[in-house]
């Protein structure tokens, strides 16, 4: 069996278990619904907030993230933090919470207004323990009861009509380093990798820097979602934005190829020339941002738009990406915008 097939099998089994657990919790606590006509959600993940030293992957993104929080708070959005918000493989919780007290206070405004959904991932699974949440995280967010989930099913409705389900989870389920050998992985990151990173300031958040691993995991997440009935999977973990079940890079490549073909037929068209130039620039931006090679990657075959990925809030250039649900649609957003202004 190939490596990709093994990955898909492990991820599928883990997601099946996670989805079943979400259904059981839902049966006990009741359904949560999202009305597509009025819902306003912004979903971010994978901040990896640290100690403001050379090993801190979030430090460069703090400005963009805080600006986004202010924007979405004043517009009445619900904030969803989809795991790996704090880098607790490298740092102690109190250290991180103190280093980013202002950012957490901004998140806390959503929490105090009842517009906050919090998830734990593999790098902040300390928050899977309610006692630690009550003692440390909840006070940093202004206090009050706080539930930190592994999974959540949102029932999407248009008025009284049921449209399907959103399944939200961090997305690490089934990975070898995050599930099978997690204690060893934590030990390596904290005691071996972090001192090196502090000196070199080189960022490493697998699978975000391993393109083949990242692709295999995205493919496994999509394969699971494609097999479900009226279920859309929203995840993070890979640090790679995926929109309509294909990566942002793949989307831009397709648009660029289509526009180049049109320009070949009408080479003097200034509007097409401008579009090609803009798409080519955006592609190079993405390639440099993700530190990927220019080689065309394999593209997940798009059968249905059943998998979306937030990307991350830990890009080296200070950008962040997320998923915005508003006006009955889901959008991939990047902060700052192309003009480097604090806007999506």
Secondary structure as UniProt FT lines:
FT   HELIX           3..29
FT   STRAND          32..35
FT   TURN            36..38
FT   STRAND          41..44
FT   TURN            54..55
FT   HELIX           59..61
FT   HELIX           62..74
FT   TURN            75..76
FT   STRAND          78..82
FT   TURN            88..90
FT   HELIX           93..99
FT   HELIX           101..112
FT   TURN            113..114
FT   STRAND          116..119
FT   TURN            123..124
FT   HELIX           125..128
FT   HELIX           130..132
FT   HELIX           133..137
FT   HELIX           138..140
FT   TURN            141..142
FT   STRAND          148..149
FT   STRAND          151..158
FT   TURN            159..160
FT   STRAND          161..169
FT   TURN            173..174
FT   HELIX           176..180
FT   HELIX           182..188
FT   HELIX           189..193
FT   HELIX           194..200
FT   TURN            206..209
FT   HELIX           211..226
FT   STRAND          231..235
FT   STRAND          242..243
FT   TURN            244..245
FT   STRAND          246..247
FT   HELIX           248..265
FT   TURN            267..268
FT   HELIX           270..290
FT   STRAND          307..309
FT   TURN            316..317
FT   STRAND          320..326
FT   TURN            327..328
FT   STRAND          329..335
FT   TURN            338..339
//
